[in-house]
């Protein structure tokens, strides 16, 4: 998939995510957590830990007006099925504006989570997530949206990450 097409798809998914988030529903649950806390979804547990701002990272250019943030993400499959996970499953949010969000950066080395990976039952995968955020950003949120088989939003998970 071309990078431009992937970005358009990401923006469309993000718009859908926010539309669903704003629409709300009494059957939908929102879970709030802090960095370092394990979060349990219907299919897996995840933890966002060790947030830090980096001055540099090999293979990543930091544009003026932005800073580079690194976090460690650990995902453990708690279901009885193998799933394909994607780095873009977790959205980075840093403000209340309509464009204050984005995916983590594409992996540039083996310490980062790859774009996609298989997660067998009981298996765990850990890796760095990098994100570019505005230079004045003091906190961000890592968000995951859970959907049922019909594609309806059933839960949203928000991990608050201080910087």
C-alpha positions in Angstrom: 0.0 0.0 0.0 1.4 3.4 -0.9 2.3 5.8 1.9 -0.3 8.4 0.7 -3.0 5.9 0.5 -2.2 4.6 3.9 -2.3 8.1 5.3 -5.7 8.8 3.7 -7.0 5.5 5.2 -5.6 6.5 8.6 -7.3 9.9 8.5 -10.6 8.3 7.5 -10.3 5.8 10.4 -9.3 8.6 12.8 -12.3 10.6 11.7 -14.6 7.6 12.2 -13.0 7.0 15.6 -13.7 10.6 16.7 -17.2 10.6 15.3 -18.0 7.4 17.2 -16.3 8.8 20.3 -18.5 11.9 20.1 -21.7 10.0 19.3 -21.3 7.9 22.4 -23.6 5.1 23.5 -24.8 3.9 26.8 -23.5 0.4 26.0 -20.1 1.6 25.2 -17.5 1.7 27.9 -14.5 4.1 28.2 -11.5 2.9 30.2 -9.0 5.4 31.5 -5.5 4.3 32.7 -2.1 5.8 33.5 1.2 5.0 31.9 2.6 1.8 33.5 -0.9 0.3 34.2 -2.0 -2.9 32.5 -5.2 -2.4 30.4 -7.4 -5.4 29.6 -9.5 -5.5 26.5 -11.7 -8.4 25.3 -8.8 -9.9 23.3 -5.5 -8.7 24.8 -3.8 -6.8 27.6 -1.5 -3.9 26.9 0.8 -1.6 28.8 2.3 1.7 27.8 5.4 2.4 29.8 8.6 4.4 30.1 7.6 7.6 28.2 10.4 9.9 27.4 11.4 12.7 25.1 14.3 12.0 22.8 16.7 14.6 21.3 17.5 12.2 18.4 16.8 8.8 17.1 18.7 7.2 14.2 16.6 7.3 11.0 14.1 9.8 12.4 14.1 13.5 11.5 12.5 15.8 14.0 10.8 18.8 12.3 11.1 22.3 13.8 8.3 22.9 16.3 8.0 19.2 17.2 9.6 16.8 19.6 10.1 13.1 19.5 8.5 10.9 22.2 9.3 7.3 22.8 7.2 4.8 24.8 7.4 1.0 25.4 4.2 -0.9 24.4 3.7 -4.5 25.5 0.7 -6.4 24.1 -0.3 -9.9 25.4 -2.9 -12.0 23.6 -5.4 -13.2 26.3 -7.7 -14.9 23.8 -7.6 -18.4 22.2 -7.1 -17.1 18.7 -4.1 -15.7 16.8 -4.5 -12.0 15.8 -2.6 -9.7 13.5 -1.8 -6.6 15.3 -0.8 -3.3 13.7 1.2 -0.4 15.1 -1.7 1.9 13.9 -4.1 0.1 16.2 -2.9 2.5 18.9 -3.6 6.2 18.2 -1.5 9.0 19.7 -3.6 12.0 20.8 -2.1 15.2 22.2 -4.8 17.9 22.4 -8.5 18.7 21.9 -8.2 19.9 18.3 -9.6 18.0 15.3 -6.1 17.3 14.1 -4.3 16.6 17.4 -3.7 12.9 16.8 -1.8 10.5 14.7 -0.2 7.0 14.5 3.1 6.1 15.9 6.0 6.4 13.5 6.9 3.5 11.1 9.6 1.3 12.5 13.2 2.2 11.6 14.9 -0.6 13.6 14.3 -3.8 15.4 13.6 -2.2 18.8 10.4 -0.6 17.5 7.1 -2.4 17.0 6.7 -3.4 13.3 3.8 -2.2 11.2 2.1 -5.6 11.6 2.8 -8.7 13.6 1.1 -12.0 14.5 0.2 -12.5 18.2 -0.6 -16.1 19.1 -2.7 -17.1 22.1 -0.8 -16.3 25.3 2.1 -14.6 23.4 3.4 -11.1 24.2 5.2 -8.6 22.0 7.0 -5.5 23.3 8.6 -2.7 21.4 9.2 1.0 21.2 6.6 3.3 19.8 7.8 6.7 18.6 5.6 9.7 17.9 6.2 13.3 16.8 4.1 15.8 18.9 4.1 19.6 19.2 7.2 20.9 21.1 5.0 22.3 23.9 3.2 19.1 24.5 3.4 18.0 28.2 1.1 15.0 28.0 -0.4 12.7 25.5 -2.9 9.8 25.3 -2.5 6.4 23.7 -5.9 5.3 22.5 -7.3 2.0 21.4 -10.8 1.4 20.1 -12.4 -2.0 20.4 -15.2 -3.1 18.0 -17.5 -6.1 17.9 -17.8 -8.5 15.0 -20.4 -6.1 13.4 -17.9 -3.3 13.5 -19.6 -1.4 16.2 -17.6 0.4 18.9 -17.9 -1.4 22.2 -15.1 0.2 24.2 -12.4 2.8 24.0 -9.2 2.6 26.1 -7.2 5.8 26.9 -3.8 5.7 28.6 -2.6 9.0 29.9 1.1 9.5 29.3 3.0 12.4 31.0 6.0 13.9 29.2 
